[in-house]
Amino acid sequence: MPSFKTQNALLLSFRPLGEKNYILSVLTKENGRCLGVVKTKKPPQVGSFYDLRWQSRLSEQLGRFYLDDCHSFYADFLDDKFRLYILSSLCALLNTVLPERQKAEQLYTLTLDFLSHLSAPFIIKRYVLWEVDLLKELGFGFDLTTCAGGGSADDLAFISPKTGRAVSREKGTPYAHLLLPLPSFICHPTEKAENLHLIQALALTGYFLTTHAGVHQLPPTREQLLYALQTGRIESEML
């Protein structure tokens, strides 16, 4: 009877199955994204971490989860809707783009590292850089090493929407209407990100997620986060 145990499995989504059963989608270090049924009286919380065991009669079947210890980020950020937007968006994107039972250890590690800093300053910039890493792990990373137009790589300012290759300010400005803005903090992560740069960056990663990575609709909480940036409702320490 196939089975596995894992710690710190991140709950990405759930849906009801009957009265007291739910189908869970979780991200694990060893087995990537896995589905299973769990019996519980109340719905689990997306963004929670579980120690769990999965078991099935046959490896190709849905199987059942048995949950142990749980840590919920929602309990830590009940009064911080913007960080909850980020957590919800992250889980929804992973649930959408990751195939079932395909190893994703590097992405799991990157995600846990990001979530360990969820209470830190500049979290929106960190989240954008996580989306950049997500695209890279999916095979759609940006080429930020050279200018696609033959210009200087020291002042990259645009991205080609077709190839993901960067273009310098000098070479790209005449064609700016055909290119996507590249905020400088994506090339230099230690730089401070202004509000406008974060809006541009979310538009950039959102474009590649929807046109290259198979995300048909961006998560509503991601759109709420973007709207909050556009309307100036987010405190500067989060930027």
PASEBA-1860 file (N, C-alpha, C; in nm, 3 decimals):
! residues 239
1> MPSFKTQN> 0.086/-0.119/0.000/0.000/0.000/0.000/0.089/0.125/0.000 ~ 0.090/0.205/-0.108/0.179/0.321/-0.115/0.143/0.427/-0.012 ~ 0.245/0.490/0.045/0.223/0.595/0.144/0.350/0.678/0.158 ~ 0.336/0.797/0.216/0.453/0.877/0.252/0.417/0.968/0.368 ~ 0.519/1.009/0.442/0.504/1.107/0.549/0.587/1.229/0.513 ~ 0.540/1.346/0.554/0.616/1.468/0.527/0.586/1.571/0.635 ~ 0.676/1.665/0.650/0.657/1.776/0.743/0.648/1.906/0.663 ~ 0.580/2.004/0.725/0.569/2.138/0.665/0.514/2.134/0.523
9> ALLLSFRP> 0.404/2.060/0.505/0.333/2.062/0.377/0.243/2.186/0.375 ~ 0.254/2.265/0.270/0.180/2.391/0.260/0.047/2.366/0.190 ~ -0.062/2.400/0.257/-0.194/2.382/0.199/-0.222/2.492/0.096 ~ -0.240/2.451/-0.030/-0.260/2.545/-0.139/-0.407/2.571/-0.168 ~ -0.489/2.468/-0.156/-0.632/2.485/-0.182/-0.708/2.366/-0.124 ~ -0.839/2.382/-0.114/-0.925/2.270/-0.073/-1.063/2.289/-0.135 ~ -1.134/2.178/-0.148/-1.273/2.186/-0.192/-1.351/2.076/-0.122 ~ -1.478/2.101/-0.092/-1.556/2.002/-0.018/-1.585/1.876/-0.099
17> LGEKNYIL> -1.595/1.765/-0.027/-1.632/1.636/-0.086/-1.730/1.572/0.011 ~ -1.858/1.593/-0.014/-1.957/1.546/0.082/-1.968/1.641/0.200 ~ -2.013/1.588/0.314/-2.040/1.672/0.430/-1.915/1.701/0.514 ~ -1.830/1.602/0.537/-1.719/1.620/0.630/-1.584/1.588/0.566 ~ -1.580/1.573/0.436/-1.455/1.543/0.367/-1.416/1.659/0.276 ~ -1.285/1.678/0.262/-1.232/1.782/0.173/-1.118/1.723/0.091 ~ -1.110/1.765/-0.033/-0.994/1.732/-0.116/-0.893/1.845/-0.101 ~ -0.774/1.810/-0.052/-0.670/1.909/-0.029/-0.565/1.901/-0.139
25> SVLTKENG> -0.509/2.017/-0.171/-0.391/2.026/-0.257/-0.280/2.087/-0.173 ~ -0.169/2.014/-0.159/-0.060/2.061/-0.073/0.072/2.057/-0.150 ~ 0.162/2.144/-0.110/0.297/2.144/-0.166/0.391/2.080/-0.065 ~ 0.460/1.975/-0.107/0.554/1.905/-0.020/0.695/1.914/-0.077 ~ 0.792/1.899/0.009/0.931/1.905/-0.037/0.968/1.785/-0.122 ~ 0.923/1.667/-0.081/0.969/1.544/-0.145/0.887/1.507/-0.268 ~ 0.759/1.542/-0.272/0.671/1.492/-0.376/0.600/1.601/-0.456 ~ 0.642/1.726/-0.439/0.577/1.833/-0.513/0.435/1.856/-0.467
33> RCLGVVKT> 0.347/1.890/-0.563/0.207/1.916/-0.529/0.131/1.784/-0.529 ~ 0.063/1.758/-0.418/-0.010/1.632/-0.401/-0.155/1.660/-0.361 ~ -0.243/1.572/-0.406/-0.385/1.579/-0.370/-0.420/1.462/-0.281 ~ -0.519/1.485/-0.195/-0.567/1.378/-0.109/-0.694/1.421/-0.038 ~ -0.765/1.325/0.015/-0.889/1.350/0.087/-0.860/1.349/0.237 ~ -0.922/1.442/0.309/-0.910/1.444/0.455/-1.050/1.455/0.515 ~ -1.070/1.388/0.626/-1.197/1.397/0.697/-1.180/1.491/0.815 ~ -1.260/1.597/0.818/-1.249/1.695/0.926/-1.381/1.768/0.940
41> KKPPQVGS> -1.410/1.817/1.059/-1.538/1.883/1.084/-1.542/2.025/1.030 ~ -1.429/2.093/1.029/-1.428/2.231/0.980/-1.327/2.246/0.866 ~ -1.352/2.340/0.775/-1.262/2.356/0.661/-1.122/2.393/0.706 ~ -1.020/2.339/0.642/-0.882/2.381/0.673/-0.857/2.521/0.618 ~ -0.745/2.580/0.654/-0.711/2.716/0.609/-0.599/2.711/0.508 ~ -0.623/2.769/0.391/-0.517/2.782/0.292/-0.402/2.863/0.352 ~ -0.279/2.820/0.323/-0.164/2.887/0.380/-0.115/2.825/0.509 ~ -0.184/2.719/0.555/-0.140/2.649/0.676/-0.034/2.546/0.640
49> FYDLRWQS> 0.051/2.516/0.739/0.150/2.410/0.725/0.109/2.291/0.809 ~ 0.118/2.172/0.749/0.080/2.050/0.819/0.193/1.948/0.814 ~ 0.207/1.872/0.922/0.278/1.744/0.917/0.171/1.641/0.883 ~ 0.195/1.561/0.783/0.088/1.473/0.737/0.141/1.341/0.683 ~ 0.048/1.249/0.669/0.075/1.120/0.607/-0.025/1.100/0.495 ~ 0.022/1.054/0.380/-0.065/1.022/0.266/-0.063/0.872/0.245 ~ -0.179/0.815/0.217/-0.188/0.671/0.197/-0.297/0.639/0.096 ~ -0.272/0.538/0.015/-0.369/0.497/-0.087/-0.354/0.348/-0.115
57> RLSEQLGR> -0.458/0.289/-0.168/-0.450/0.147/-0.206/-0.358/0.130/-0.327 ~ -0.367/0.226/-0.422/-0.285/0.224/-0.542/-0.220/0.361/-0.561 ~ -0.100/0.364/-0.616/-0.027/0.490/-0.627/-0.098/0.590/-0.717 ~ -0.175/0.544/-0.815/-0.241/0.636/-0.907/-0.374/0.689/-0.854 ~ -0.419/0.640/-0.739/-0.544/0.687/-0.682/-0.525/0.817/-0.604 ~ -0.638/0.882/-0.574/-0.635/1.010/-0.502/-0.572/0.995/-0.364 ~ -0.607/0.892/-0.291/-0.548/0.870/-0.160/-0.611/0.955/-0.051 ~ -0.563/0.935/0.070/-0.618/1.004/0.187/-0.504/1.064/0.269
65> FYLDDCHS> -0.528/1.186/0.320/-0.434/1.252/0.409/-0.476/1.230/0.554 ~ -0.374/1.214/0.639/-0.393/1.211/0.783/-0.307/1.323/0.840 ~ -0.372/1.426/0.897/-0.304/1.548/0.938/-0.263/1.542/1.083 ~ -0.145/1.597/1.109/-0.095/1.607/1.247/-0.081/1.754/1.285 ~ 0.039/1.795/1.322/0.061/1.932/1.368/0.030/2.032/1.257 ~ -0.022/2.148/1.299/-0.060/2.252/1.204/-0.011/2.387/1.252 ~ 0.041/2.467/1.160/0.070/2.608/1.189/0.003/2.692/1.081 ~ -0.082/2.786/1.125/-0.157/2.869/1.031/-0.104/3.011/1.031
73> FYADFLDD> -0.067/3.061/0.914/-0.025/3.200/0.902/-0.142/3.295/0.926 ~ -0.264/3.249/0.899/-0.379/3.337/0.917/-0.391/3.382/1.062 ~ -0.357/3.295/1.155/-0.363/3.334/1.295/-0.263/3.445/1.328 ~ -0.152/3.449/1.253/-0.048/3.549/1.278/-0.080/3.684/1.214 ~ -0.163/3.683/1.108/-0.183/3.806/1.030/-0.330/3.840/1.011 ~ -0.411/3.810/1.112/-0.554/3.839/1.102/-0.581/3.988/1.081 ~ -0.494/4.074/1.132/-0.513/4.218/1.121/-0.431/4.280/1.009 ~ -0.378/4.199/0.921/-0.292/4.249/0.814/-0.340/4.190/0.681
81> KFRLYILS> -0.441/4.255/0.623/-0.504/4.198/0.503/-0.408/4.194/0.384 ~ -0.311/4.285/0.378/-0.223/4.287/0.262/-0.128/4.167/0.262 ~ -0.079/4.130/0.380/0.004/4.010/0.387/-0.080/3.884/0.361 ~ -0.206/3.887/0.400/-0.293/3.774/0.369/-0.323/3.768/0.219 ~ -0.333/3.884/0.155/-0.347/3.885/0.009/-0.228/3.815/-0.056 ~ -0.109/3.848/-0.008/0.014/3.790/-0.063/0.014/3.638/-0.043 ~ -0.018/3.595/0.078/-0.020/3.451/0.108/-0.122/3.378/0.022 ~ -0.239/3.434/0.009/-0.344/3.372/-0.071/-0.305/3.367/-0.218
89> SLCALLNT> -0.246/3.475/-0.269/-0.205/3.479/-0.409/-0.096/3.376/-0.437 ~ 0.001/3.367/-0.349/0.109/3.270/-0.364/0.054/3.127/-0.371 ~ -0.036/3.094/-0.281/-0.091/2.957/-0.279/-0.172/2.930/-0.405 ~ -0.250/3.028/-0.449/-0.333/3.009/-0.569/-0.246/2.989/-0.693 ~ -0.139/3.066/-0.705/-0.051/3.051/-0.821/0.016/2.913/-0.822 ~ 0.068/2.871/-0.708/0.131/2.740/-0.702/0.032/2.629/-0.735 ~ -0.090/2.643/-0.686/-0.191/2.542/-0.712/-0.225/2.534/-0.861 ~ -0.215/2.648/-0.929/-0.249/2.654/-1.071/-0.138/2.601/-1.160
97> VLPERQKA> -0.014/2.638/-1.131/0.094/2.611/-1.227/0.168/2.480/-1.205 ~ 0.159/2.422/-1.085/0.237/2.302/-1.059/0.161/2.176/-1.096 ~ 0.220/2.089/-1.177/0.156/1.960/-1.205/0.159/1.872/-1.080 ~ 0.070/1.776/-1.075/0.061/1.690/-0.957/0.176/1.590/-0.954 ~ 0.232/1.573/-0.835/0.334/1.472/-0.804/0.460/1.486/-0.891 ~ 0.496/1.608/-0.921/0.623/1.633/-0.990/0.714/1.709/-0.896 ~ 0.834/1.660/-0.875/0.925/1.718/-0.777/0.944/1.867/-0.804 ~ 0.943/1.944/-0.696/0.962/2.089/-0.705/1.038/2.136/-0.581
105> EQLYTLTL> 1.146/2.065/-0.549/1.216/2.090/-0.424/1.273/2.232/-0.417 ~ 1.330/2.280/-0.528/1.387/2.414/-0.527/1.278/2.519/-0.505 ~ 1.166/2.503/-0.571/1.056/2.598/-0.553/0.998/2.589/-0.413 ~ 0.989/2.469/-0.359/0.943/2.453/-0.221/1.036/2.529/-0.125 ~ 1.167/2.514/-0.145/1.264/2.582/-0.058/1.253/2.733/-0.071 ~ 1.242/2.783/-0.194/1.227/2.927/-0.216/1.100/2.979/-0.150 ~ 0.993/2.901/-0.159/0.865/2.944/-0.102/0.871/2.947/0.050 ~ 0.930/2.845/0.112/0.942/2.846/0.258/1.031/2.959/0.306
113> DFLSHLSA> 1.137/2.989/0.231/1.223/3.100/0.268/1.145/3.231/0.261 ~ 1.067/3.249/0.155/0.987/3.371/0.143/0.888/3.382/0.259 ~ 0.815/3.274/0.288/0.713/3.279/0.392/0.774/3.299/0.531 ~ 0.899/3.260/0.549/0.965/3.284/0.678/0.991/3.433/0.701 ~ 0.982/3.514/0.594/1.001/3.659/0.605/0.869/3.735/0.585 ~ 0.757/3.666/0.599/0.629/3.729/0.569/0.600/3.850/0.659 ~ 0.655/3.852/0.777/0.633/3.965/0.867/0.738/4.074/0.852 ~ 0.835/4.054/0.764/0.946/4.149/0.749/0.905/4.270/0.665
121> PFIIKRYV> 0.984/4.378/0.672/0.958/4.494/0.586/0.981/4.458/0.438 ~ 0.937/4.545/0.351/0.956/4.533/0.206/0.899/4.401/0.152 ~ 0.789/4.356/0.212/0.738/4.224/0.176/0.681/4.221/0.034 ~ 0.632/4.334/-0.016/0.577/4.333/-0.152/0.690/4.319/-0.254 ~ 0.801/4.385/-0.230/0.917/4.365/-0.317/0.963/4.220/-0.311 ~ 0.966/4.163/-0.192/1.005/4.023/-0.179/0.908/3.932/-0.256 ~ 0.779/3.968/-0.251/0.681/3.885/-0.320/0.702/3.891/-0.472 ~ 0.727/4.010/-0.524/0.753/4.023/-0.668/0.873/3.937/-0.708
129> LWEVDLLK> 0.979/3.943/-0.627/1.098/3.863/-0.659/1.068/3.714/-0.648 ~ 0.976/3.676/-0.559/0.933/3.535/-0.554/0.863/3.497/-0.684 ~ 0.779/3.586/-0.738/0.714/3.556/-0.866/0.816/3.544/-0.978 ~ 0.920/3.626/-0.975/1.028/3.615/-1.074/1.094/3.477/-1.063 ~ 1.120/3.434/-0.939/1.178/3.300/-0.918/1.082/3.191/-0.964 ~ 0.953/3.210/-0.940/0.853/3.112/-0.983/0.859/3.095/-1.135 ~ 0.862/3.206/-1.207/0.871/3.198/-1.353/0.999/3.125/-1.397 ~ 1.109/3.154/-1.328/1.235/3.087/-1.361/1.225/2.937/-1.341
137> ELGFGFDL> 1.166/2.895/-1.229/1.153/2.752/-1.200/1.059/2.683/-1.299 ~ 0.967/2.759/-1.357/0.874/2.704/-1.455/0.932/2.704/-1.596 ~ 1.052/2.762/-1.611/1.117/2.765/-1.742/1.095/2.892/-1.820 ~ 1.044/2.998/-1.753/1.017/3.124/-1.822/1.091/3.239/-1.755 ~ 1.214/3.214/-1.712/1.292/3.318/-1.644/1.335/3.428/-1.739 ~ 1.355/3.548/-1.685/1.402/3.661/-1.763/1.553/3.649/-1.786 ~ 1.598/3.690/-1.903/1.741/3.696/-1.932/1.789/3.837/-1.903 ~ 1.854/3.853/-1.789/1.898/3.985/-1.743/2.049/4.001/-1.753
145> TTCAGGGS> 2.113/3.915/-1.832/2.259/3.917/-1.840/2.311/4.010/-1.948 ~ 2.234/4.026/-2.055/2.278/4.110/-2.167/2.160/4.189/-2.222 ~ 2.189/4.285/-2.308/2.084/4.361/-2.377/2.053/4.291/-2.509 ~ 1.927/4.258/-2.532/1.888/4.188/-2.654/1.914/4.272/-2.778 ~ 1.923/4.405/-2.763/1.946/4.492/-2.878/2.091/4.528/-2.900 ~ 2.181/4.467/-2.820/2.322/4.494/-2.837/2.374/4.613/-2.760 ~ 2.292/4.671/-2.674/2.335/4.785/-2.594/2.402/4.743/-2.465 ~ 2.417/4.838/-2.375/2.484/4.813/-2.247/2.394/4.733/-2.153
153> ADDLAFIS> 2.455/4.639/-2.083/2.380/4.561/-1.983/2.376/4.631/-1.848 ~ 2.437/4.750/-1.839/2.442/4.822/-1.712/2.318/4.904/-1.686 ~ 2.232/4.923/-1.787/2.112/5.006/-1.769/1.994/4.939/-1.839 ~ 1.964/4.817/-1.798/1.852/4.744/-1.856/1.721/4.803/-1.806 ~ 1.631/4.833/-1.898/1.509/4.907/-1.860/1.381/4.847/-1.916 ~ 1.393/4.748/-2.006/1.275/4.690/-2.070/1.292/4.539/-2.082 ~ 1.178/4.471/-2.103/1.177/4.327/-2.128/1.097/4.302/-2.256 ~ 1.147/4.216/-2.341/1.071/4.175/-2.459/0.957/4.084/-2.416
161> PKTGRAVS> 0.833/4.117/-2.450/0.720/4.031/-2.410/0.720/3.896/-2.480 ~ 0.794/3.882/-2.589/0.798/3.756/-2.661/0.905/3.661/-2.609 ~ 1.022/3.717/-2.574/1.136/3.632/-2.538/1.177/3.637/-2.392 ~ 1.134/3.741/-2.320/1.179/3.756/-2.182/1.320/3.810/-2.170 ~ 1.378/3.855/-2.280/1.514/3.910/-2.278/1.508/4.059/-2.247 ~ 1.608/4.106/-2.172/1.613/4.246/-2.132/1.669/4.333/-2.243 ~ 1.629/4.461/-2.242/1.676/4.560/-2.340/1.718/4.685/-2.263 ~ 1.829/4.745/-2.304/1.880/4.863/-2.236/1.789/4.983/-2.261
169> REKGTPYA> 1.802/5.085/-2.178/1.723/5.206/-2.193/1.749/5.273/-2.328 ~ 1.877/5.279/-2.365/1.914/5.345/-2.491/1.852/5.275/-2.611 ~ 1.866/5.143/-2.617/1.817/5.068/-2.732/1.665/5.049/-2.729 ~ 1.608/5.048/-2.609/1.466/5.016/-2.599/1.373/5.134/-2.605 ~ 1.419/5.254/-2.570/1.330/5.371/-2.564/1.255/5.396/-2.694 ~ 1.317/5.386/-2.812/1.240/5.408/-2.935/1.130/5.304/-2.957 ~ 1.139/5.192/-2.891/1.040/5.084/-2.907/0.965/5.057/-2.777 ~ 0.960/5.157/-2.690/0.902/5.137/-2.557/0.757/5.090/-2.564
177> HLLLPLPS> 0.685/5.131/-2.668/0.544/5.092/-2.681/0.528/4.943/-2.713 ~ 0.635/4.878/-2.753/0.632/4.735/-2.785/0.693/4.650/-2.674 ~ 0.751/4.714/-2.573/0.823/4.644/-2.467/0.753/4.663/-2.333 ~ 0.795/4.585/-2.235/0.744/4.597/-2.099/0.848/4.663/-2.010 ~ 0.808/4.759/-1.924/0.906/4.821/-1.833/0.968/4.718/-1.740 ~ 1.098/4.732/-1.717/1.172/4.646/-1.625/1.220/4.729/-1.507 ~ 1.153/4.723/-1.392/1.199/4.798/-1.275/1.339/4.752/-1.235 ~ 1.424/4.847/-1.199/1.566/4.816/-1.176/1.587/4.722/-1.058
185> FICHPTEK> 1.494/4.718/-0.960/1.517/4.632/-0.844/1.511/4.484/-0.881 ~ 1.450/4.450/-0.995/1.450/4.310/-1.038/1.591/4.267/-1.078 ~ 1.666/4.359/-1.136/1.807/4.332/-1.169/1.896/4.345/-1.048 ~ 1.859/4.435/-0.957/1.941/4.465/-0.838/1.851/4.457/-0.714 ~ 1.831/4.337/-0.661/1.732/4.315/-0.554/1.756/4.395/-0.426 ~ 1.877/4.445/-0.404/1.901/4.522/-0.282/1.852/4.666/-0.294 ~ 1.816/4.709/-0.415/1.767/4.845/-0.435/1.628/4.861/-0.373 ~ 1.598/4.983/-0.331/1.464/5.014/-0.281/1.366/5.016/-0.398
193> AENLHLIQ> 1.246/4.968/-0.375/1.143/4.968/-0.478/1.038/5.073/-0.445 ~ 1.016/5.166/-0.535/0.911/5.266/-0.518/0.776/5.205/-0.557 ~ 0.669/5.274/-0.517/0.534/5.225/-0.544/0.513/5.198/-0.693 ~ 0.554/5.292/-0.779/0.537/5.276/-0.923/0.614/5.155/-0.974 ~ 0.735/5.133/-0.921/0.816/5.019/-0.965/0.747/4.887/-0.932 ~ 0.680/4.880/-0.818/0.611/4.757/-0.779/0.490/4.732/-0.868 ~ 0.419/4.839/-0.904/0.307/4.826/-0.996/0.356/4.773/-1.131 ~ 0.465/4.831/-1.180/0.522/4.785/-1.307/0.569/4.640/-1.298
201> ALALTGYF> 0.628/4.605/-1.186/0.681/4.469/-1.169/0.569/4.366/-1.165 ~ 0.461/4.397/-1.095/0.347/4.304/-1.091/0.282/4.291/-1.228 ~ 0.280/4.400/-1.303/0.229/4.393/-1.440/0.319/4.304/-1.526 ~ 0.450/4.315/-1.505/0.547/4.236/-1.582/0.533/4.087/-1.553 ~ 0.540/4.050/-1.426/0.529/3.908/-1.391/0.390/3.855/-1.423 ~ 0.286/3.939/-1.404/0.151/3.896/-1.436/0.135/3.865/-1.584 ~ 0.200/3.946/-1.669/0.194/3.922/-1.813/0.253/3.785/-1.847 ~ 0.370/3.753/-1.792/0.435/3.626/-1.825/0.363/3.508/-1.761
209> LTTHAGVH> 0.303/3.528/-1.645/0.227/3.420/-1.584/0.106/3.383/-1.669 ~ 0.041/3.484/-1.728/-0.081/3.458/-1.804/-0.054/3.420/-1.949 ~ 0.056/3.464/-2.006/0.081/3.435/-2.147/0.179/3.321/-2.169 ~ 0.262/3.290/-2.069/0.364/3.187/-2.088/0.351/3.070/-1.990 ~ 0.298/3.095/-1.871/0.300/2.992/-1.766/0.166/2.924/-1.744 ~ 0.066/2.956/-1.824/-0.060/2.882/-1.816/-0.157/2.927/-1.710 ~ -0.139/3.048/-1.655/-0.234/3.102/-1.558/-0.342/3.176/-1.636 ~ -0.462/3.119/-1.644/-0.568/3.179/-1.725/-0.626/3.303/-1.658
217> QLPPTREQ> -0.628/3.305/-1.526/-0.679/3.421/-1.453/-0.595/3.439/-1.327 ~ -0.543/3.559/-1.308/-0.462/3.587/-1.189/-0.551/3.584/-1.065 ~ -0.495/3.543/-0.951/-0.577/3.533/-0.829/-0.641/3.666/-0.791 ~ -0.767/3.666/-0.748/-0.833/3.790/-0.707/-0.757/3.867/-0.600 ~ -0.694/3.795/-0.506/-0.621/3.865/-0.401/-0.497/3.935/-0.456 ~ -0.439/3.882/-0.562/-0.328/3.951/-0.627/-0.377/4.080/-0.692 ~ -0.495/4.075/-0.753/-0.553/4.195/-0.813/-0.588/4.298/-0.705 ~ -0.631/4.253/-0.588/-0.660/4.345/-0.478/-0.532/4.410/-0.428
225> LLYALQTG> -0.423/4.334/-0.423/-0.295/4.389/-0.382/-0.248/4.496/-0.483 ~ -0.262/4.465/-0.611/-0.222/4.560/-0.715/-0.307/4.686/-0.706 ~ -0.436/4.672/-0.684/-0.525/4.789/-0.672/-0.487/4.874/-0.551 ~ -0.451/4.808/-0.441/-0.409/4.883/-0.322/-0.282/4.964/-0.350 ~ -0.192/4.908/-0.429/-0.072/4.983/-0.468/-0.110/5.101/-0.558 ~ -0.197/5.077/-0.652/-0.236/5.182/-0.747/-0.308/5.297/-0.678 ~ -0.376/5.269/-0.570/-0.450/5.373/-0.498/-0.374/5.425/-0.377 ~ -0.249/5.381/-0.358/-0.164/5.433/-0.252/-0.208/5.398/-0.112
233> RIESEML> -0.268/5.281/-0.093/-0.322/5.245/0.039/-0.228/5.158/0.123 ~ -0.110/5.130/0.072/-0.018/5.041/0.143/0.095/5.124/0.207 ~ 0.122/5.094/0.333/0.227/5.169/0.404/0.364/5.147/0.341 ~ 0.447/5.250/0.348/0.577/5.247/0.279/0.667/5.136/0.332 ~ 0.654/5.098/0.458/0.743/4.996/0.512/0.720/4.859/0.449 ~ 0.602/4.840/0.386/0.574/4.713/0.321/0.628/4.708/0.179 ~ 0.659/4.823/0.121/0.698/4.828/-0.019/0.835/4.766/-0.039
END
